[in-house]
């Protein structure tokens, strides 16, 4: 399996031309793509280590090394996923190590009842890894067309960092991404193996956009505020959100922050005008 990782890495390197990564083409190139030394230079990985990886003599590349190679080669999300999976298989670490309580995935009957009573408000129940566990019908109409409910389980942080639709959906993507990483780190210990599994995945698949936020100075996530969302059916929305803690889970409730958003949500939910009123001080 380590040979498969090495073969895949080599094929990726040979598929990239020097001009694609800002290097001069030069003359008499025997390599169809990048030389190992060139990839080593732009990725910050030593030539010797890169050689060992390609020859299958090293089966334990770190997520930081894989992310650096993926960034240097301008890999697509699909290629990053394949690279990560091959590396996990080569190391024999594709099964999550035991230890640490798993993230809460059960939805208590009282929580389901609470969500039912919040209709027609868009509200979602998340666990500490940001996985969607339950939601109102109004949230499904809001988030479903964007792709936020894709995946098993759906994950907002995965959507933000790995889905091409995310930046079109969130005009303030950088700020939202900062908030999501801050929330992720605030909800779990750095020693949590379940968080480590997700961090490892996103470090490789999302690359620098995730890794730089992960290693930035820790900040407390905002529990309330306003975010802009571009919905394919009703256009731009300004949503005021409020976060409610619930023993290893959290409920995020969205309300219209202005009259235009109030009217748009009423249309989306098929409700009479004024069913969801704009809230202050944002309105």
matplotlib code that plots the C-alpha trace (Angstrom):
import matplotlib.pyplot as plt

x = [0.0, 2.9, 3.9, 0.5, 1.0, 4.4, 3.1, 0.3, 2.6, 4.9, 2.1, 0.8, 4.3, 4.8, 1.4, 2.3, 4.4, 6.9, 4.9, 1.8, 3.7, 5.5, 8.9, 10.8, 10.4, 14.0, 15.5, 16.2, 13.9, 13.9, 11.0, 7.5, 6.5, 8.2, 11.6, 11.7, 14.0, 11.5, 8.6, 10.8, 11.7, 8.1, 6.7, 9.4, 9.8, 13.3, 14.4, 15.5, 12.2, 10.2, 12.3, 11.5, 7.8, 7.8, 9.8, 7.5, 10.3, 8.3, 4.8, 4.0, 3.9, 2.4, -0.7, 1.4, 3.7, 0.8, -0.9, 2.3, 2.7, -1.0, -0.8, 2.4, 0.8, -2.5, -4.5, -8.2, -10.4, -10.8, -7.1, -6.5, -9.0, -7.3, -3.9, -5.1, -6.8, -3.7, -1.5, -3.9, -3.9, -0.1, 0.4, -2.3, -3.9, -7.2, -9.1, -9.7, -7.7, -9.8, -9.9, -12.0, -15.8, -17.2, -19.1, -22.8, -24.9, -28.2, -31.0, -33.0, -36.8, -36.9, -34.6, -36.7, -39.8, -37.9, -37.0, -40.7, -41.8, -39.3, -41.0, -41.0, -37.6, -34.5, -32.7, -30.1, -28.7, -25.0, -22.5, -19.0, -17.5, -20.1, -22.0, -25.7, -27.9, -31.3, -33.0, -36.3, -38.1, -37.4, -33.7, -33.9, -35.5, -32.8, -29.7, -30.6, -30.4, -26.9, -25.5, -25.1, -27.1, -25.1, -22.9, -23.4, -23.5, -23.8, -21.0, -20.9, -17.1, -16.5, -18.9, -17.0, -13.6, -14.1, -17.2, -16.8, -20.2, -19.3, -17.7, -20.6, -23.0, -21.1, -20.0, -18.0, -16.5, -13.2, -15.0, -17.4, -14.4, -12.6, -15.7, -16.2, -12.6, -12.8, -16.0, -14.5, -11.5, -13.6, -15.9, -13.1, -9.8, -6.7, -6.2, -9.6, -8.9, -12.2, -11.2, -7.7, -9.2, -11.3, -8.3, -6.1, -8.7, -9.2, -5.5, -4.9, -8.1, -8.5, -4.8, -3.6, -7.1, -7.8, -4.3, -3.5, -6.7, -6.0, -2.6, -3.6, -3.9, -6.9, -10.0, -13.4, -16.1, -19.0, -22.2, -24.4, -24.1, -25.2, -24.1, -24.9, -26.0, -26.7, -29.7, -30.3, -34.1, -34.6, -31.2, -29.2, -30.2, -29.0, -29.5, -29.1, -28.0, -28.1, -26.2, -27.7, -25.6, -27.1, -24.7, -22.2, -24.5, -25.6, -28.6, -28.1, -31.2, -31.4, -33.8, -34.1, -31.9, -33.8, -37.2, -36.0, -34.8, -38.0, -40.0, -37.6, -37.8, -41.6, -41.6, -39.2, -41.4, -44.7, -45.9, -47.9, -45.9, -44.7, -44.6, -40.9, -40.3, -36.9, -35.1, -33.1, -30.7, -29.8, -33.2]
y = [0.0, 2.4, 1.7, 3.0, 6.2, 6.7, 6.0, 8.4, 11.1, 10.6, 10.7, 14.0, 15.5, 14.5, 15.9, 19.5, 21.7, 24.2, 27.1, 26.0, 26.7, 29.8, 28.1, 28.7, 25.9, 25.7, 23.3, 19.6, 18.4, 14.7, 14.8, 15.2, 17.5, 18.8, 17.5, 16.2, 19.0, 21.6, 20.1, 19.9, 23.6, 24.9, 22.6, 22.9, 19.1, 17.8, 16.0, 13.0, 12.7, 13.1, 10.4, 8.0, 8.7, 8.1, 4.9, 3.6, 3.7, 6.0, 5.1, 7.7, 11.2, 13.8, 15.7, 18.8, 17.2, 15.9, 19.4, 21.1, 18.7, 19.2, 23.0, 23.0, 20.8, 22.7, 19.5, 19.4, 18.4, 14.9, 14.5, 15.6, 13.1, 10.3, 11.4, 11.3, 7.9, 6.3, 7.8, 6.4, 3.0, 2.9, 3.7, 1.2, 4.0, 4.2, 3.1, 5.8, 5.1, 4.4, 6.8, 9.9, 10.0, 10.0, 13.2, 13.1, 11.9, 11.0, 13.5, 13.6, 13.6, 16.9, 18.4, 17.2, 18.7, 22.0, 22.1, 21.3, 24.3, 26.6, 26.3, 28.2, 29.4, 28.0, 26.2, 23.4, 21.0, 20.4, 18.3, 19.4, 18.5, 20.7, 17.7, 18.3, 16.0, 17.5, 20.6, 22.3, 22.1, 25.8, 25.1, 22.4, 24.8, 27.4, 25.1, 22.2, 24.1, 25.4, 21.9, 22.3, 19.2, 17.0, 14.3, 11.6, 13.2, 16.8, 19.0, 22.8, 22.9, 20.3, 22.2, 25.5, 24.1, 21.4, 22.3, 24.6, 26.1, 27.5, 30.8, 31.6, 30.9, 33.0, 36.4, 36.8, 33.4, 34.3, 35.6, 32.6, 30.2, 31.9, 31.4, 27.8, 26.8, 28.8, 27.0, 23.6, 24.2, 25.7, 22.6, 19.9, 19.3, 19.3, 15.7, 14.6, 11.8, 12.4, 16.1, 15.0, 12.7, 15.6, 18.0, 15.6, 15.2, 18.9, 19.8, 17.6, 18.1, 21.8, 22.7, 26.1, 27.7, 25.4, 24.8, 28.5, 29.1, 26.0, 27.2, 30.9, 32.5, 30.9, 33.1, 32.6, 32.0, 34.4, 33.0, 35.6, 37.9, 38.4, 36.5, 37.0, 34.1, 34.0, 31.6, 30.3, 30.8, 34.1, 35.9, 37.6, 37.1, 38.7, 36.3, 37.0, 33.9, 32.9, 29.8, 27.8, 25.2, 21.8, 19.4, 18.5, 19.8, 23.3, 24.8, 27.6, 29.6, 32.0, 35.0, 37.7, 40.7, 43.0, 43.4, 42.1, 38.9, 38.6, 38.7, 36.3, 33.7, 33.9, 33.2, 30.4, 28.8, 29.5, 31.6, 34.7, 38.0, 38.8, 35.2, 35.8, 39.3, 41.1, 41.4, 44.3, 45.9, 44.6, 45.5]
z = [0.0, 0.6, -3.0, -4.1, -2.1, -3.7, -7.2, -6.8, -5.5, -8.4, -10.9, -9.4, -9.6, -13.2, -14.2, -13.1, -15.4, -14.0, -15.5, -13.5, -10.3, -11.4, -12.3, -15.5, -18.1, -19.2, -21.8, -22.0, -19.3, -18.9, -16.4, -17.9, -15.0, -12.0, -10.8, -7.3, -6.3, -7.7, -5.7, -2.6, -3.0, -3.4, -0.7, 1.9, 2.0, 1.7, -1.5, 0.5, 2.3, -0.9, -2.5, 0.4, 0.0, -3.7, -3.3, -0.6, 2.0, 4.4, 5.3, 7.9, 6.3, 8.7, 7.7, 7.5, 4.9, 2.9, 3.1, 1.9, -1.1, -1.9, -1.8, -3.9, -6.5, -6.5, -6.0, -6.3, -3.3, -4.9, -5.3, -1.7, -0.4, -2.4, -1.1, 2.5, 2.1, 0.5, 3.3, 6.0, 4.3, 4.0, 7.7, 8.8, 10.8, 8.9, 12.0, 14.6, 17.7, 20.8, 23.7, 24.5, 24.4, 20.9, 19.8, 20.9, 18.0, 19.8, 19.6, 22.9, 22.6, 24.4, 21.9, 19.0, 20.7, 21.1, 17.4, 16.5, 18.5, 16.9, 13.5, 11.2, 12.5, 10.8, 13.7, 13.7, 16.4, 16.2, 18.1, 19.2, 15.8, 14.0, 12.6, 11.9, 14.1, 13.6, 12.3, 11.7, 8.3, 7.9, 8.2, 5.6, 3.2, 4.0, 4.0, 1.7, -1.6, -0.6, 0.0, 3.7, 4.4, 2.0, 3.5, 6.1, 8.6, 7.2, 8.5, 8.1, 8.7, 5.9, 3.6, 4.2, 3.6, 1.0, -1.1, -4.1, -3.4, 0.0, -1.1, -3.3, -0.5, 2.1, 0.8, 4.1, 3.8, 5.6, 8.7, 8.7, 8.3, 11.2, 13.4, 12.5, 13.3, 16.6, 17.5, 16.6, 18.9, 21.7, 21.9, 22.0, 23.7, 21.5, 22.8, 21.6, 19.1, 17.3, 16.7, 15.7, 13.0, 11.6, 11.8, 10.0, 7.2, 6.8, 7.0, 4.0, 2.0, 2.6, 2.9, 4.0, 4.3, 7.2, 8.6, 9.0, 11.0, 13.1, 14.2, 14.6, 18.0, 19.8, 20.0, 21.6, 19.0, 18.8, 20.2, 18.5, 15.5, 11.9, 8.8, 5.1, 3.0, -0.8, -1.3, -4.9, -4.5, -2.6, -3.0, -0.3, 3.4, 6.6, 9.4, 13.1, 14.9, 18.5, 20.0, 22.8, 24.7, 25.4, 27.1, 24.3, 21.7, 20.6, 18.9, 16.5, 15.8, 12.8, 12.6, 10.0, 10.6, 8.4, 6.7, 3.3, 4.9, 6.9, 3.7, 1.9, 4.6, 4.7, 0.9, 1.3, 4.1, 2.3, 5.2, 5.4, 5.5, 9.0, 10.2, 11.0, 12.1, 11.8, 15.1, 16.5, 16.8, 13.3, 11.7]

ax = plt.figure().add_subplot(projection="3d")
ax.plot(x, y, z, "-o")
ax.set_aspect("equal")
plt.show()
